[in-house]
């Protein structure tokens, strides 16, 4: 097996303290994390046309779609909100692309909450 670096106990403790006490350190960490995430998504070879399938939306996705529908969504988001709420209400499967739009909203909302921004 190959070697994988892991932080020592002291390094983990220092990181946790910095995240808790230093807002500039925390903000820089989450900005670096977001840049890595965006780069990974932009260079992804994942084929969304073939992948996904259809699923019944969860309650969390329904609630997020309901919330997003009141936040002045664009046309694509509005359509996704309607379809996800309909799918959850009627326990019917909806295409993954619509669920994906709602999941992106959930991730963005969580990220902004972590960063301390108000959405």
N, CA, C and O of each residue as an XYZ file, in Angstrom:
476
protein
N       0.841     -1.187      0.000
C       0.000      0.000      0.000
C       0.879      1.241      0.000
O       1.962      1.257      0.585
N       0.395      2.264     -0.660
C       1.158      3.502     -0.710
C       0.945      4.313      0.562
O      -0.046      4.158      1.276
N       1.897      5.162      0.806
C       1.864      5.986      2.007
C       0.923      7.168      1.798
O       0.968      7.815      0.752
N       0.096      7.449      2.754
C      -0.784      8.607      2.702
C      -0.545      9.442      3.956
O      -0.636      8.951      5.081
N      -0.236     10.717      3.731
C       0.067     11.605      4.834
C      -1.186     11.860      5.660
O      -2.278     12.051      5.126
N      -1.002     11.858      6.964
C      -2.073     12.214      7.894
C      -1.493     13.182      8.912
O      -0.335     13.037      9.306
N      -2.269     14.160      9.343
C      -1.746     15.109     10.322
C      -1.551     14.442     11.685
O      -2.256     13.502     12.052
N      -0.584     14.958     12.405
C      -0.340     14.441     13.749
C      -1.430     14.965     14.688
O      -2.249     15.804     14.311
N      -1.416     14.465     15.881
C      -2.404     14.883     16.867
C      -2.285     16.382     17.148
O      -3.296     17.074     17.269
N      -1.060     16.878     17.252
C      -0.835     18.303     17.511
C      -1.281     19.154     16.323
O      -1.853     20.227     16.515
N      -1.025     18.686     15.090
C      -1.444     19.422     13.897
C      -2.964     19.500     13.810
O      -3.514     20.537     13.439
N      -3.636     18.419     14.147
C      -5.102     18.428     14.148
C      -5.631     19.413     15.181
O      -6.589     20.143     14.925
N      -4.998     19.425     16.349
C      -5.413     20.331     17.417
C      -5.207     21.785     17.004
O      -6.083     22.620     17.227
N      -4.054     22.096     16.403
C      -3.774     23.460     15.949
C      -4.770     23.897     14.872
O      -5.249     25.031     14.882
N      -5.072     22.991     13.948
C      -6.024     23.309     12.890
C      -7.400     23.613     13.482
O      -8.043     24.589     13.096
N      -7.845     22.784     14.411
C      -9.161     22.981     15.031
C      -9.215     24.313     15.777
O     -10.221     25.019     15.717
N      -8.143     24.652     16.474
C      -8.105     25.927     17.191
C      -8.127     27.101     16.228
O      -8.827     28.088     16.457
N      -7.356     26.991     15.145
C      -7.344     28.069     14.144
C      -8.714     28.245     13.498
O      -9.159     29.370     13.274
N      -9.374     27.142     13.202
C     -10.702     27.219     12.587
C     -11.704     27.854     13.549
O     -12.611     28.569     13.126
N     -11.539     27.594     14.818
C     -12.487     28.097     15.798
C     -12.222     29.560     16.154
O     -13.164     30.328     16.349
N     -10.962     29.946     16.240
C     -10.626     31.263     16.768
C     -10.253     32.311     15.720
O     -10.427     33.504     15.968
N      -9.750     31.904     14.571
C      -9.233     32.844     13.578
C     -10.158     32.885     12.364
O     -10.151     31.967     11.544
N     -10.952     33.945     12.251
C     -11.929     34.029     11.157
C     -11.256     34.167      9.798
O     -11.783     33.663      8.807
N     -10.108     34.837      9.721
C      -9.424     34.978      8.423
C      -8.865     33.621      7.972
O      -8.893     33.311      6.781
N      -8.359     32.811      8.910
C      -7.874     31.474      8.584
C      -9.026     30.603      8.081
O      -8.896     29.892      7.083
N     -10.156     30.673      8.793
C     -11.334     29.887      8.415
C     -11.830     30.289      7.032
O     -12.136     29.430      6.204
N     -11.909     31.595      6.780
C     -12.385     32.084      5.485
C     -11.444     31.659      4.361
O     -11.903     31.231      3.302
N     -10.141     31.772      4.577
C      -9.160     31.366      3.561
C      -9.262     29.867      3.284
O      -9.158     29.440      2.135
N      -9.464     29.069      4.332
C      -9.597     27.620      4.167
C     -10.800     27.280      3.290
O     -10.687     26.486      2.356
N     -11.953     27.882      3.591
C     -13.151     27.575      2.813
C     -13.080     28.135      1.403
O     -13.684     27.567      0.493
N     -12.365     29.223      1.193
C     -12.176     29.740     -0.162
C     -11.309     28.788     -0.992
O     -11.612     28.522     -2.155
N     -10.231     28.277     -0.390
C      -9.396     27.298     -1.093
C     -10.196     26.040     -1.409
O     -10.077     25.469     -2.492
N     -11.007     25.621     -0.452
C     -11.829     24.421     -0.639
C     -12.825     24.626     -1.789
O     -13.035     23.724     -2.600
N     -13.433     25.806     -1.855
C     -14.391     26.119     -2.917
C     -13.705     26.169     -4.278
O     -14.265     25.692     -5.265
N     -12.506     26.736     -4.347
C     -11.766     26.787     -5.622
C     -11.443     25.376     -6.118
O     -11.581     25.083     -7.305
N     -11.012     24.503     -5.197
C     -10.736     23.119     -5.578
C     -11.992     22.436     -6.098
O     -11.946     21.707     -7.089
N     -13.102     22.673     -5.432
C     -14.369     22.072     -5.828
C     -14.788     22.550     -7.217
O     -15.202     21.744     -8.051
N     -14.683     23.850     -7.471
C     -15.045     24.389     -8.776
C     -14.136     23.838     -9.868
O     -14.605     23.513    -10.958
N     -12.841     23.729     -9.585
C     -11.904     23.188    -10.566
C     -12.239     21.736    -10.872
O     -12.220     21.318    -12.030
N     -12.546     20.964     -9.827
C     -12.891     19.562    -10.013
C     -14.144     19.413    -10.876
O     -14.205     18.554    -11.756
N     -15.133     20.251    -10.615
C     -16.371     20.178    -11.397
C     -16.148     20.588    -12.844
O     -16.717     19.991    -13.757
N     -15.309     21.619    -13.058
C     -15.107     22.123    -14.413
C     -14.320     21.146    -15.273
O     -14.517     21.108    -16.488
N     -13.443     20.362    -14.680
C     -12.631     19.420    -15.454
C     -13.179     17.997    -15.388
O     -12.517     17.053    -15.819
N     -14.372     17.848    -14.856
C     -14.950     16.523    -14.689
C     -15.316     15.905    -16.037
O     -15.830     16.583    -16.927
N     -15.048     14.628    -16.169
C     -15.428     13.887    -17.369
C     -16.752     13.150    -17.172
O     -17.143     12.325    -17.999
N     -17.423     13.451    -16.090
C     -18.666     12.762    -15.766
C     -19.719     13.106    -16.806
O     -19.966     14.284    -17.066
N     -20.338     12.110    -17.400
C     -21.327     12.308    -18.444
C     -22.724     12.314    -17.829
O     -23.275     11.258    -17.516
N     -23.292     13.508    -17.657
C     -24.591     13.629    -17.013
C     -25.733     13.137    -17.895
O     -26.812     12.831    -17.388
N     -25.519     13.057    -19.190
C     -26.571     12.572    -20.092
C     -26.840     11.083    -19.866
O     -27.990     10.644    -19.883
N     -25.778     10.317    -19.654
C     -25.920      8.870    -19.473
C     -26.173      8.500    -18.017
O     -26.773      7.465    -17.731
N     -25.721      9.335    -17.111
C     -25.795      9.011    -15.692
C     -27.091      9.534    -15.072
O     -27.892     10.207    -15.720
N     -27.257      9.211    -13.839
C     -28.377      9.786    -13.096
C     -29.555      8.865    -13.013
O     -29.715      8.143    -12.029
N     -30.383      8.876    -14.026
C     -31.597      8.097    -13.975
C     -32.706      8.891    -13.323
O     -32.713     10.120    -13.373
N     -33.633      8.196    -12.719
C     -34.785      8.846    -12.091
C     -34.914      8.369    -10.652
O     -34.690      7.200    -10.337
N     -35.283      9.311     -9.791
C     -35.403      9.025     -8.362
C     -36.602      9.763     -7.787
O     -37.062     10.755     -8.353
N     -37.100      9.276     -6.663
C     -38.142      9.983     -5.918
C     -37.424     10.992     -5.018
O     -36.553     10.596     -4.243
N     -37.762     12.281     -5.096
C     -37.088     13.288     -4.270
C     -37.325     13.052     -2.778
O     -38.354     12.505     -2.379
N     -36.365     13.470     -1.970
C     -36.476     13.337     -0.526
C     -37.186     14.556      0.069
O     -37.415     15.547     -0.625
N     -37.526     14.478      1.335
C     -38.170     15.602      2.022
C     -37.244     16.815      2.050
O     -37.694     17.944      1.855
N     -35.952     16.588      2.291
C     -34.983     17.694      2.305
C     -34.947     18.394      0.943
O     -34.896     19.623      0.878
N     -34.972     17.622     -0.132
C     -34.963     18.215     -1.469
C     -36.265     18.975     -1.725
O     -36.256     20.046     -2.332
N     -37.382     18.417     -1.259
C     -38.664     19.102     -1.412
C     -38.649     20.434     -0.675
O     -39.068     21.453     -1.225
N     -38.169     20.434      0.572
C     -38.137     21.663      1.362
C     -37.215     22.699      0.742
O     -37.528     23.890      0.736
N     -36.078     22.250      0.219
C     -35.150     23.175     -0.429
C     -35.768     23.749     -1.710
O     -35.590     24.930     -2.009
N     -36.482     22.926     -2.457
C     -37.141     23.400     -3.672
C     -38.221     24.414     -3.322
O     -38.383     25.417     -4.017
N     -38.955     24.159     -2.252
C     -39.992     25.083     -1.803
C     -39.373     26.422     -1.415
O     -39.886     27.480     -1.781
N     -38.267     26.370     -0.670
C     -37.576     27.592     -0.251
C     -37.023     28.348     -1.460
O     -37.153     29.569     -1.541
N     -36.409     27.625     -2.396
C     -35.826     28.249     -3.582
C     -36.897     28.897     -4.454
O     -36.639     29.908     -5.107
N     -38.093     28.323     -4.466
C     -39.156     28.874     -5.309
C     -39.565     30.278     -4.876
O     -40.161     31.012     -5.663
N     -39.255     30.665     -3.633
C     -39.578     32.005     -3.149
C     -38.389     32.959     -3.216
O     -38.498     34.110     -2.796
N     -37.260     32.495     -3.738
C     -36.046     33.314     -3.774
C     -35.728     33.837     -5.175
O     -34.556     34.010     -5.510
N     -36.724     34.087     -5.981
C     -36.548     34.628     -7.324
C     -35.612     33.745     -8.165
O     -34.551     34.204     -8.589
N     -35.995     32.495     -8.405
C     -35.134     31.586     -9.169
C     -35.162     31.911    -10.662
O     -36.092     32.554    -11.149
N     -34.127     31.455    -11.387
C     -34.162     31.595    -12.843
C     -35.119     30.531    -13.397
O     -35.650     29.716    -12.643
N     -35.329     30.542    -14.697
C     -36.329     29.652    -15.300
C     -35.994     28.175    -15.072
O     -36.880     27.369    -14.789
N     -34.717     27.828    -15.195
C     -34.305     26.436    -14.991
C     -34.556     25.989    -13.551
O     -35.037     24.881    -13.317
N     -34.230     26.850    -12.591
C     -34.452     26.523    -11.181
C     -35.939     26.444    -10.863
O     -36.371     25.581    -10.098
N     -36.718     27.341    -11.450
C     -38.162     27.333    -11.210
C     -38.785     26.024    -11.688
O     -39.621     25.433    -11.004
N     -38.363     25.582    -12.874
C     -38.874     24.321    -13.416
C     -38.458     23.147    -12.527
O     -39.256     22.248    -12.263
N     -37.201     23.160    -12.066
C     -36.714     22.092    -11.195
C     -37.492     22.077     -9.877
O     -37.832     21.011     -9.365
N     -37.770     23.259     -9.335
C     -38.539     23.343     -8.084
C     -39.914     22.708     -8.254
O     -40.338     21.891     -7.437
N     -40.603     23.091     -9.322
C     -41.944     22.561     -9.560
C     -41.930     21.042     -9.705
O     -42.761     20.349     -9.119
N     -40.991     20.534    -10.482
C     -40.943     19.097    -10.748
C     -40.559     18.314     -9.495
O     -41.138     17.261     -9.228
N     -39.584     18.816     -8.718
C     -39.158     18.113     -7.502
C     -40.276     18.118     -6.467
O     -40.520     17.099     -5.821
N     -40.961     19.252     -6.299
C     -42.074     19.298     -5.335
C     -43.202     18.369     -5.778
O     -43.806     17.691     -4.946
N     -43.490     18.331     -7.067
C     -44.518     17.431     -7.588
C     -44.125     15.973     -7.354
O     -44.943     15.160     -6.921
N     -42.854     15.650     -7.648
C     -42.383     14.278     -7.476
C     -42.452     13.819     -6.029
O     -42.830     12.679     -5.758
N     -42.089     14.695     -5.096
C     -42.148     14.317     -3.683
C     -43.594     14.147     -3.229
O     -43.920     13.186     -2.533
N     -44.462     15.080     -3.623
C     -45.862     15.032     -3.199
C     -46.568     13.775     -3.671
O     -47.366     13.185     -2.943
N     -46.264     13.371     -4.900
C     -46.954     12.227     -5.493
C     -46.133     10.937     -5.451
O     -46.540      9.915     -6.004
N     -44.982     10.994     -4.795
C     -44.101      9.824     -4.695
C     -43.786      9.250     -6.081
O     -43.799      8.036     -6.289
N     -43.504     10.163     -7.023
C     -43.150      9.753     -8.383
C     -41.695     10.066     -8.649
O     -41.131     10.996     -8.074
N     -41.098      9.289     -9.519
C     -39.704      9.496     -9.875
C     -39.573     10.706    -10.798
O     -40.408     10.933    -11.674
N     -38.509     11.473    -10.581
C     -38.193     12.600    -11.461
C     -36.754     12.426    -11.938
O     -35.958     11.736    -11.301
N     -36.433     13.053    -13.058
C     -35.103     12.899    -13.626
C     -34.054     13.515    -12.706
O     -34.299     14.522    -12.042
N     -32.899     12.895    -12.684
C     -31.809     13.312    -11.810
C     -31.379     14.759    -12.064
O     -30.937     15.430    -11.131
N     -31.495     15.252    -13.280
C     -31.051     16.621    -13.586
C     -31.792     17.650    -12.741
O     -31.191     18.627    -12.294
N     -33.073     17.448    -12.519
C     -33.850     18.381    -11.697
C     -33.428     18.295    -10.228
O     -33.307     19.310     -9.541
N     -33.213     17.084     -9.772
C     -32.754     16.892     -8.395
C     -31.363     17.492     -8.222
O     -31.048     18.056     -7.174
N     -30.535     17.368     -9.257
C     -29.185     17.906     -9.209
C     -29.198     19.429     -9.012
O     -28.378     19.959     -8.262
N     -30.110     20.125     -9.669
C     -30.222     21.583     -9.529
C     -30.567     21.940     -8.089
O     -30.003     22.880     -7.529
N     -31.483     21.202     -7.495
C     -31.869     21.456     -6.103
C     -30.714     21.125     -5.161
O     -30.470     21.858     -4.202
N     -30.002     20.031     -5.425
C     -28.859     19.673     -4.583
C     -27.767     20.736     -4.654
O     -27.117     21.018     -3.648
N     -27.556     21.327     -5.822
C     -26.580     22.421     -5.957
C     -27.002     23.604     -5.085
O     -26.159     24.234     -4.445
N     -28.287     23.905     -5.057
C     -28.787     24.994     -4.208
C     -28.535     24.673     -2.733
O     -28.129     25.546     -1.965
N     -28.777     23.421     -2.342
C     -28.563     23.013     -0.956
C     -27.090     23.173     -0.580
O     -26.773     23.704      0.484
N     -26.183     22.709     -1.464
C     -24.746     22.830     -1.192
C     -24.314     24.285     -1.101
O     -23.524     24.651     -0.230
N     -24.832     25.115     -2.002
C     -24.488     26.541     -1.984
C     -24.967     27.200     -0.694
O     -24.267     28.018     -0.097
N     -26.170     26.827     -0.283
C     -26.738     27.377      0.950
C     -25.908     26.959      2.165
O     -25.634     27.781      3.039
N     -25.508     25.687      2.225
C     -24.690     25.199      3.331
C     -23.329     25.887      3.340
O     -22.804     26.237      4.397
N     -22.770     26.075      2.157
C     -21.461     26.725      2.067
C     -21.543     28.167      2.569
O     -20.666     28.623      3.303
N     -22.581     28.872      2.179
C     -22.727     30.260      2.619
C     -22.999     30.332      4.111
O     -22.588     31.290      4.765
N     -23.679     29.346      4.655
C     -23.930     29.306      6.087
C     -22.611     29.086      6.839
O     -22.363     29.718      7.865
N     -21.786     28.202      6.330
C     -20.487     27.942      6.949
C     -19.605     29.179      6.887
O     -18.896     29.496      7.843
N     -19.652     29.873      5.762
C     -18.821     31.063      5.575
C     -19.328     32.238      6.400
O     -18.630     33.243      6.537
N     -20.523     32.125      6.945
C     -21.089     33.199      7.750
C     -21.780     34.267      6.923
O     -22.028     35.372      7.407
N     -22.093     33.940      5.673
C     -22.796     34.883      4.812
C     -24.286     34.658      4.919
O     -24.736     33.541      5.174
N     -25.033     35.692      4.730
C     -26.493     35.569      4.784
C     -27.034     35.455      3.375
O     -26.751     36.310      2.536
N     -27.821     34.397      3.090
C     -28.349     34.258      1.733
C     -29.758     34.703      1.624
O     -30.341     34.646      0.542
